[in-house]
Structures are given as structure tokens and as C-alpha cells.
Amino acid sequence: PTTITNGSNDSIDISYNGYPVGTGLNSYQLGSHLGDSVLATLSQPYGSRDWWPSKVSLGDKIDSADIYIKVPKPYKVGTAGLLISTDSTDTQYTYHWKTRYPTATYLFGLATYPYLVKERRVKIENDTIYLLHYLYPDYEEELDNYTLTLDTLLAFFTEKFGPYPFLKEKYGHAQWNRAGGMEHQTMSFMGNFNHELVAHELAHQWFGDLITCGSWQDIWLNEGFATYCTMLSYERLFGGFWWRKSREVTLERALMDSGSVFCDDTSNVFRIFNPFLSYAKAAYTLHMLRWVIGDEAFFSALKSYLNDTNLRFSFSKTNDLKYYLEQESGKNLDEFFNDWYFGRGYPEYYLYWTEANDTTIVLRLNQKTTVPESVDFFEMPVPITFYYADSVVTKIIDHKNNTVEYMLTHHSSIDSIKVDPELWIAAAKRTTLRKEYLTESGDLFIYPNPTNNTLYIEHQYIKPITSYELYNQLGQLILRVNNLNVSAYEPLKVNTEDLSAGTYLLKISVNDTLQNRRFVKIN
């Protein structure tokens, strides 16, 4: 043995053979299509070591690679970079692929099958991109149908995020037998060619491949961005119904899990790639960041992030993105990331409003959270939209607590009011209630007081109202109601129509306490 000095270059030859066993998301998969075998790899997150000697790391990219793959005829092989040569014998092909772009270990993959090869070049702004597709023969028509979509997506992402990162090599697709896709660098492996999957995997070439998450705790920087870019493609290419539908579907998925975007268990592959948190909630977190800092600052921050020479062809952490969002917007986003990135759960909004007079309305916007032990209040600018007979007006409430009332002037009778109708915020509920008048804020309150036929009980506690008792002014129990489960901001109706005029006492069990409230009945 000899000593290698620091900074010098050397090489290692490793010989290995065997039959890989897939782990994680099934890192080595053998299947068939139309009677021919299909072999494809999926190394994300820890599976590359299952099928080739490699350093499994999110801190060091392979700066270049020459890949030689020998397969029986008539099989073809798709992988990273450019196909340099094909050597042929009577029974075998040996393919030589080469890439000179830094590549994370898990972003290398190979797929082999007797593919139909389709290639072309497309001009996007001032650049020409080489497109290479390895298809199942029965999918040729499907590829032809989506060609325009791919070109449009390339143009859109180039406009938003800068030139395609791997211009000197290619972008392409190789089919495999999985339902979804994988963003192997310069060649995504695809289960189909629907718009959503094509957009998602293409977006990864910027978010995931050019800049790769620096730990699996930060997987949202890959999957959240790819999911949100797909949403953006609906906004740009389809608009209207489909743009709203993409928000509704993504929000619905996010609300299926109350966990955090931050991945707290990187040993569990299914937590890393949780579709509700690492994809949907992560995408909606980006959507809310866009809302909080505005379009100009948001998209400018993304370009600055993608152009950072310390991050390009390397790795990033959440704080790297946060830095550029704060730089471009001039806003401190600590509270936002504590609530939405590290925090669990979602807000529920309850808007109460009344018309004080012909020109003034009074609003109270209350919030409770679905996981209050993690986040007791989400501070957000909340859009409130007023619908009049002849116009629609949106006002922004900087919602920082539940005790503030807002007085607004208006010019005509209001038809309705909605909280965040454009779905900027990942809210679990958006409830609007019109009242004849608003009670004073408090943890537990009853109204109207005095009352005639109906009394309402409301509270703002974490735990519900479970029962109440009604006593007359002689201290006699006249009504007991048990087995209730009344959550915060949900009015509990008490029928007082048959009560005689006088003063009454309510004993209310709420939040594991007993509270007393007096009211006056009038005829």
C-alpha cells in the first residue's frame, strides 16, 4: 500500500456481480411488457447501493460518469447523459453513455427494453434542446399527442426558472412498469404521459436535479416544488376551471394528513415520500409563500435561488430558499416557517359579521387550529371577499389574533361574504356567519342578552362544550342537557321561548371546567 497525498487524484476498480434485491421503493424491478422483459432501477432514497457500488450521500455529487451497459439484442438502454457509442456482436449490444454534469447518486438510473426510439430537437428561446424518448412500441401515438404539451412546458419553465439546466446533453423519457415517474437526471422514467406526470418530472430537472435537497428532511424542496410547478402549469396553460381544480385537489390531499412538511423520520421511506405532506402540503406552503410576499418577489426569489453558484449542481437546505424569499420580499419569514413548515395542522376560519348601519359593517375573524399543541395560531394575511349586486371587493385582514374587530365602510347592500374564496391559504374550514349583532369577544359568551325566544352559547376553547344546566332565580334546576360535543365557534342554540320573564343561570361544562353565565329573559 502507498499513501495518497491530500488533493491528488487516484482511481479504484471494483468488481461485483449478483442478482440485486430491491429495497425501499423497489430499487431494482424486473417486469414485462408485451411479452418482453423490462428492467428498471429506482435508487431514491437509499437504493443505489442495491445494484451498483456507490456512495449514498446528499452532500457530494458525482462530477462525471461513463456508463457501459451490455444487454442482449434487441434491447436498448436509457440512462443519464448522451449515448456516445453502441458496440455490437451477434447477440449483444454494449452501450456507452456519458454525462459531464454533477449528479446525485440516487439520480442515476437505467431502464432496458426493446424500446422504440424517438428523438428530435426543439428551440426554446435562444437554446436548442435535444429530446430523446425510449418508448414501448404501443405508446408511440400517446407520445405524439403530448409533444406540444412538452414543448409548451419547456418554454414555460424556462421563462419562470431560467434555461433548461442540462442543455449540453438532453432531456428525455424512458418507460417503465410503475404507475408514476422518477426524475433521473436528463431522462425521467415514466409510467404514462399524462400532463400532470410530464410536468412534475420535467420540473424536477430544476428542483431536485439542478439543485438537490441537502437532506431527506428537506425533501419538500424537491417534491413540493415539482408539485407546485405542475399547479402553475395549470394556471398558465389552462387557467379558469383547471387552475382552480388543481388548487382544490392539492388542498384536499394536504388536509388528509395533519403532520408537518418537515420530514421528521428519514428512516421511513413512506414518511419521506408522504404524498399528503412532502408533496401536497409542501406545494401549498409554496402557494402561501407566493401569497404572503407577492408574485414579483416570489418568482424573483426562485430565480435567485436557482442561480446561486453555491447551490447549482449541488445541494440546498430549507434555509437557503428562505434566505432568498426574505431577501426579495424584505419580510421576516420565521413565523411563517415555524407555523407552516415545522408546525402541524391547519387553521379553521370563522367569520362573523353584521351591518352596524347602512354604510358600515363589523367583522370578527376567529380561528382555531386542528393541532393546537403544535400551532395555536397561524398568523396570515386573510383575504375577505364582499359580493355586492354590482361588484366584488376583496379586503385583506392581517390576522394575528382572535380578539380584533374590523369596521369597514361599504356602498350598498351586501349579498354575501366569503373567507379566502380563491384558496390562497391551506385552511381546513372557511365558515361565514351573519348575525344581527356581535357579542363581546371572550373565551365563553352567550347572546343575545337579554333574550326573547332563543339564546346562543359560543366558546373559543380547545376542548368542547359537553353539557349545560339551566337554573331559575330560585336556584331550581329546570333543564339539563348532556352528551354534547360542541366545538369552538359553533353556536349552541338554547330554546328560551317557554321560559317566564326573569333572570336565569347557565352552568356550562366546557374545556374540562364548569363556567357560569347569567342572562335575562324578556317577553
N, C-alpha and C positions, 0 to 999 in steps of 0.2 A: 504493500500500500504506500501511496505517496500523499503528501499534504498538498491540498489545493489552496492557494492564497486567496484572500478575500478580493472579490471583484473580477476574478478570472473566469473564463468560460470552460466548460467541460461537457461531456456527454455520458449518458448511461444507456446501455442496451438492456431491455427487459424482454425475456421470452416467456410466454404464458400460453396456455390452451385450456380448453374445457368447455362445459356446457353451462352458460350463465343461468342463474335462478333469479328471476325478477323480485325486487323488493319495493317497498314504498307504494308508488302509484303504478307498479308493474313495470320496472325499468327495462325489461327485456321481454318482448312479446312476440310470439310466433303464432300466426294465424293463416287464413287462406282467403282467396277471393277468386271466384270463377274457376275453382279447381287448382289454382297455383298458390304456393306458399307466399306469405307476406311476413317479413321480419322487420321490426321497428323498435327503436330504443326510446326511452323517456327517462332521462337522468335526474330530473328535478324531483326532490331537492338533494337527495344523498345517493342516488342510484348509479352514478357514473362508474364507481368502483366495482359494480357488479359485472361489468362487461369490458372494461379496459383499465389498465393501470393509470391512475390519475390522482391528482391532489384535489381533494374535495374541499374547496375553500371559497369564501366570499370576501377575500382580501387580496387575491392575486389572480390576474388573468393570464392565460397562455398567450404570448405575444404573436405567435405564428404557428402554423401546423401544415405538414404534408401528410396526407392520409392516403394509404394504399389499401384497397379492399378487393379481394379476389372472390368471385362468385361464379356459379355455373351459368353457361349460356341458356336462355337469352336474357338473364336478369340484368337489371340496371340498378345503380346505387345513387341515392341522393344524400348529400351532406353539406357541410359548410364550405363557402368559398367558391372557387372556379374549378371546373373539370379541366385538367391540364392534358391528360392523355388517357387512352384506352388501349391496353395491350391485349392481344387475342391469341388464344390457342384453339385447337379443335373443339375443346369442351368448356373453356373458361374465358372470362374477361378479368383483367386486373385494371381497376380504375385508380387514377391518381388525381386527388383533389388537393387544392392548395388554398389556404387563407393566410393573409398577412394582417388581418385586423385582430387586435386583442379580443379574446373570447373567454368568458367564464366557463369553467369546466362543465357545468350542467347544460350549457347551451350548445354543446356538440351532440349530434345525434346522427344516426344513419337509418335509412329505410331502403329495403331492396325488394324488388318485384319485377316482373316483365312489363315495365311501365311503358305507356305511350308518352313520348316526349314532345312537348310543345314549347317553343321559345319565340321571343320577339323582343323588340326594343321600343320603349315609349319615351317621348320627350316631355319632361316636366320642368316648366320654367326654362332655365338655361342648361339643364342637365339631361342626359340620356341614361335611362335605367334599363339594364338587361334583365328580362323576366324569363324565368325557366320553370316549367311545371312538369312534374312527373305524375302522370295520371293513370288510374285504372282505365282500360280502354272503353268501358261503357259509360265513362263520365266526361267524354270529350264534349258533348253538347252542353253539359252543365257549365263547363269552363267557358265555352264560347258565350254563354248567356251572361256570365258575370264579368266578362272582360272590361266592359265600360265602367262597372262599379269599381273594380280595382284601380283603373286609371284615375277615376274621379277621387277616390280615397287618397291615392298617392299625391295628387295635386292639392287636396285639402290639407292633409297632414304636413306637406311641405310648406304651405302657406302659414300654417299655425305654428309649426315647431322647427322649421328650417329644413335644409336639404336632407334627403334620404341618407342615413349615416354610412352606408356601405356601397357607395356609388361605384367604386373601382371593381367590385365583384358582381353581386346580383341581388335580386330578390326573387324568391320562388316558393313553390309548394310541392310537397310530396304527400301522396295519400297514404293513409294507414287505416287500421280497422277500429280505431276508437271513435267515439261519437264527437269528441271535442278536438281541440288543436293544441299545438305546442310551438312556441316561438323560437325554435332552433335558429341560431344566428344565420341570416341570409336565406334560410329555407325553412318555412313553417311546415310542420306536419299537420295534415288536415283530415278530419272525418267527413266534412262536407264543404260546400262553397256558398253557404248562405251569407247574407250581408253581415250579420252580427259576428260570425266567426271570422270572416275575412277581415273586417275592420279591427276586431280585437287583436288578432295575431299580427297584423301589419303595424298597429300602434305600438306593440311591444318592441319593434325594432328601434324605436326611440326610447321608450320607457321599459327597461328590462334588459335590453341588449347593448345599446349605446351606453346607457347608464344603468347599472345593475344594483339592486338593493344590496346594501353592505352587510346585512344580516337577515335571517328569516323573520326576525321580529319586525323588520321593515318591509315585509312582502307587499304591503299596500302600495309602495312606490312603483311596483311592477303591475300588480293586478288591479289596483284601484284606478290607476291611470289608463290602462288598456280598456277597462270597463267604461270609464268616463269618456274616453275618446270615441268609443262606439256610440255613446249617447250624443256626443257632439256631432257625430256624422248624421244622426237622425235629425238634429236641429238644422244642419246646413243643407243636407241633400233632400230632405223630405218635409221638414217643418210641420206646422199645424198639428193634425191628429197624431202623427207618428212621433213627433218630438215630445208631445205630452204623454203619449203612451209609454215611451221609453222611461220617462221620469216616474210614472205610476208603477211600472213593473219593477224598476230598480228599487224604489222606496218600499214596495210591498215585500220584496226579497229581504231588504235590510231589516225590516221590522220583525222578521221571523226569528231573529236571534238578538238577545239583549246584551251581548258581550261587547268588547272593545275592538276597535280597529287594530290597536297594538296587539301583536301576537305574543301571548304570554307563555306558550308551550311549544317550543320549536322542535321538541322530540316527537310530536304528534303530527304526522303529515296531513291528517284531515283537519287539524286546527290551523295549520299554516295556510291551507287552501280552502278554508271555510268559505263557501260561496256567498253566505249572507254577510260576513264581516270583512274578509280580505278583498272581496270583490264589490258587493253591492253597497255596504255601509261606507267602505273606503271611497267608492265613486261618489257617493252622496256627500261625503266630507269635502271632497274637491268642489262639488257643485256649491256647497255652502260657503266655502272659501271664496269662490268666484262672486257670490252674492255679497259677502261681507266687505271685500276690498274693491269690487267692481271689475268689469271686463278688462279695461285697459291695463290696470295693474296686474291682474291675474295672468293674462296671456303674456304680458311683458316679462313677468317673473318666470314663467315657464321657459321662455326663450333664453333668458339669462342663466337659468339653471342648466339647461341643455348645452349651453355654450361655455360653461365653466371648464377650463382646460384641466383642472384637477379632478373633475368628475367624468368627463367624456372618455369613453373606452375604459372606464374604471368603475368605481362603486360609490354609492352615496347612502347617507342615513337621513332620517326624517328631519333632523335639524338643518341639513344642507338645503332642503327645499324650503323649510320655514324661514331661513335666513333671507332668501330671495323674495319670498312673499312679503316679508316685513320691510325689506329694502325698497321694493317698488311701491308699496302702499303707504309707508310711513306709520303703520299701525303695529302695536304690540299684540302679538297673537298668542301669548302664553295662556290666557284664559280659554281661548278657543281650543287649543290643542289639549289642554288639561281636561276639558269637558268632552270634546268630540273624538279625540284620538286615544287618549288614555282612559277616559271615562266610559262607563257602561250605561246603557239605557237611552231613553228618548224623552223629549218633553211632550206633554199634553197641554193644549191651549184651550182656555175657556174665556170667551169674550162676552162680557155683559155690557149692554148699552141701553140708554134711554134718551129721549128728547127732552131736554130741560125747557126749551121754548122753541119758537118757530125757526130760530137761526142757530141754535146751539145743541149739540149732543154731548153726552157724558159717556165715556168709555172706561171700563176697568178690564184689563187683560190679566188674567190669572194663569198660573202654570203649575202643574205638578209633574213629577218625573217618574218614570217607570222603575228606576233602580235608585231610589233616593239615598241609599247608603253609599253609592258611588258618586253621583252628581245630584245635588239637592236643587240646583237651579242652572238652566242653560241661558247664559246671557247672549242675546241675539237681537239684531235689528229685525223687527217683525213687520211685514207688510200687511196693512189692513185696507181692504178694497171696499169702497162705498158705491153701491149701484143706485143711480137715480133714473128717473124716467127718460132723461135726455142725455145722460153722460155717465161715465165711470171714472172715479177718482181714487187713487191709491196714496195712502199716507204711511210713513214709516214710524213705528214706535220703537225706541231704543229700550228694550225690555230688560231691566236689571233687577226688578223685584216685583212682588205681588201687591204692593200697598199703594201704588200710584194711580190716581185717576187722571184721565186726559179729557180736556174740554176742547171741542173743535166746532168751528162755525161751518154751516152748510147753507146752500142757497135754495134748496127745495126739498120736498118730502123724499125720504129715503125708502127705496123698495127693499133693500137688504144689505147686509154687511157680511163679508167673509174674511177669515183669517188666512193669509198666505194662499190664495187660490191658485197661484202659479207654481206652487210646490217647491219653493226655494229651500225650505227647511225640512229636515228629516223628523217630522212630528208624528207622533202616534195618533193624536186626535186634534181636530180643529173644530171646536164647538162654538157656535154663536147663539146667545140667548138675549132676546129683547125683553126688558122689564119696564113696568110703569115707573119705577124709580129704583135707585141703587141704595143698598144699605151701606152703613159704615164698614170699612174693612176690619177684619178680625179673624181669629182662629175659628170661632164658632159664633154664628149670628142667626137671628130669626127676623122675619119680615113678612108682611108689613106689621108694624106695631105702633098704635092699636090696629086690630084686625076685625074683619067682619065675618066672612064665611070660610076663608082659607088662610092658613099660616104656613110659611116655608122655613125649613131648617137647612142651613148650609154650613160646611166646615172646610178647613184648609189643612187638616192633619194628614199624616201618613196613613194611619190606621182608620178603619171606617166607623160609622155610627152602627152600633149593634142593637140598641134598644132605646126606648124612652118611656117615661111615665108622666102622666098629666094629673096635677092636683088642683083642687079649687082653693079658695081663700080660707076655708076652714081646715085645710090640711088633709082633706079626704081624697083618696086615690079614686079617680074616675075613669082612667084609661091606662092600660099597659100594652105596649107593642114590643114583641121580642123577635129574635131571629132575623134582624135586619143586616144588610151589608151595603151601606151607603157610602160610596167613595167621596173624596174631596170634590167640591164644586158641582156635585149632583144634588139639586134641590129635593128635599124630602117634604112631601105635601102632607099637612095635617088638616083634617076637616074640622072646622070650628063652628059650623053652621048651627048645630043643635045646642051649643053652649049658651048659658044665660050671660047677660052682661056682667062684667066684673073682672077681677084680677086673677090670673092663673099662673101656676108654676110648672115648668117643664124640667124634669130631671133626665138628662141625656147621657147615655153611655157612649163615649167616643174616645178613640185613641187610648184605650185602656184606663180611662178616667171617667168620673161622674161629674158633669157640669150642670149648673142650674141657670135657667133663663126665665124671666117673668115677662108676661105680656098682658095686654088689656083687650078684652072682648067688648065690642060695641055693637049695638043693634041698628 
